[in-house]
Amino acid sequence: MGGTLDYDASEARQEEAIYRTQSAAARRERIRELLDLELGDEVLAVGCGPGFEPAELGWEVGERGHVYGIDQSRAMLDLARQRCAPLPQVTLSQGNAVALPVANESVDAAVAVQVFEYLETVDSAISELARVLRPGGAAVVCDADFATLVWRSPNPERMGRVLDAFDDHCPQPRLGSRLTPHLREAGLEVDRVEPNAIVNTELDEATFAYHLMQFIEDYAADHDDVGPTVAEAWADDLREQAAAEETFFSFTQYCYLVRKPGSR
Ligand SMILES: C[S@@+](CC[C@H](N)C(=O)[O-])C[C@H]1O[C@@H](n2cnc3c(N)ncnc32)[C@H](O)[C@@H]1O
């Protein structure tokens, strides 16, 4: 969830820790259910990150199928290559969501999870997605609306200040609630929109909230409206609250199941 997409190896591993959590695994599982893949399908994972998506999609489509994982970050692709090494049906390439290195109408299904919110040019990425899907093909586009972040704090004013600053970490912090017109503009039909809510009432390494806290603390420490002292005090509050078993964290992303008109 880095503000810059120019991850080094250590930032990529930090982000990988978020995708290891049960919350992220459950989201991927639900997205695969929505896609309803068949053995032999060809699938694209746009912004595949550390490779959980292409690996799991690879198991789903089997050796007769194929998964193309695209990411612009070399550090992320290094992690994805390790994760997908046992799967010959997965091909990973460096590429940009706004100019996918994939032929027209060549995939049965696609996923783009928490990628488009990091782009300045959402429409170009969505029209690329529409271009590469076969007629009748399905995709799940999932993005957050960071206004859905509810995080109990003994200091709500400071919490508000830190979360306002964190909104600047990506160009489209509200995209999750605003995707429909962009998808329709690209000629995609929106079949279904589902919330994916992550709720944590504990704050340890197994939780999404714990890893997001680290990102936000680092980001806010460098932000002019917060700075390192306030960022550290904010995180200390959350740790103290966790010690008192009073954590409440909730964050919602929205998953859009879309279809390219036509039949497969
Ligand atoms: C928040 S991570 C999500 C990773 C993955 N989709 C998942 O849910 O496990 C966003 C990923 O999108 C990639 N990304 C961001 N902008 C991109 C672009 N323009 N083209 C390709 N990949 C991009 C980043 O490098 C990062 O790996």
PDBQT file of the ligand as one rigid body, heavy atoms in Angstrom, charges set to zero:
ROOT
HETATM    1  C1  LIG A 301      -1.615  -2.438  -3.271  1.00  0.00    +0.000 C 
HETATM    2  S1  LIG A 301      -0.682  -3.527  -4.297  1.00  0.00    +0.000 S 
HETATM    3  C2  LIG A 301      -1.868  -4.804  -4.687  1.00  0.00    +0.000 C 
HETATM    4  C3  LIG A 301      -1.218  -6.111  -5.062  1.00  0.00    +0.000 C 
HETATM    5  C4  LIG A 301      -2.172  -7.213  -5.525  1.00  0.00    +0.000 C 
HETATM    6  N1  LIG A 301      -3.129  -6.743  -6.489  1.00  0.00    +0.000 N 
HETATM    7  C5  LIG A 301      -2.899  -7.876  -4.378  1.00  0.00    +0.000 C 
HETATM    8  O1  LIG A 301      -4.030  -7.481  -4.068  1.00  0.00    +0.000 OA
HETATM    9  O2  LIG A 301      -2.318  -8.804  -3.781  1.00  0.00    +0.000 OA
HETATM   10  C6  LIG A 301      -0.645  -2.583  -5.783  1.00  0.00    +0.000 C 
HETATM   11  C7  LIG A 301       0.265  -3.189  -6.845  1.00  0.00    +0.000 C 
HETATM   12  O3  LIG A 301      -0.003  -2.533  -8.075  1.00  0.00    +0.000 OA
HETATM   13  C8  LIG A 301       1.223  -2.286  -8.725  1.00  0.00    +0.000 C 
HETATM   14  N2  LIG A 301       1.022  -1.157  -9.636  1.00  0.00    +0.000 N 
HETATM   15  C9  LIG A 301       0.728   0.111  -9.307  1.00  0.00    +0.000 A 
HETATM   16  N3  LIG A 301       0.611   0.873 -10.399  1.00  0.00    +0.000 NA
HETATM   17  C10 LIG A 301       0.814   0.065 -11.459  1.00  0.00    +0.000 A 
HETATM   18  C11 LIG A 301       0.798   0.256 -12.860  1.00  0.00    +0.000 A 
HETATM   19  N4  LIG A 301       0.572   1.463 -13.409  1.00  0.00    +0.000 N 
HETATM   20  N5  LIG A 301       1.025  -0.785 -13.650  1.00  0.00    +0.000 NA
HETATM   21  C12 LIG A 301       1.270  -2.025 -13.117  1.00  0.00    +0.000 A 
HETATM   22  N6  LIG A 301       1.315  -2.270 -11.794  1.00  0.00    +0.000 NA
HETATM   23  C13 LIG A 301       1.066  -1.236 -10.970  1.00  0.00    +0.000 A 
HETATM   24  C14 LIG A 301       2.202  -1.998  -7.604  1.00  0.00    +0.000 C 
HETATM   25  O4  LIG A 301       3.547  -2.162  -8.008  1.00  0.00    +0.000 OA
HETATM   26  C15 LIG A 301       1.742  -3.005  -6.565  1.00  0.00    +0.000 C 
HETATM   27  O5  LIG A 301       2.402  -4.241  -6.719  1.00  0.00    +0.000 OA
ENDROOT
TORSDOF 0
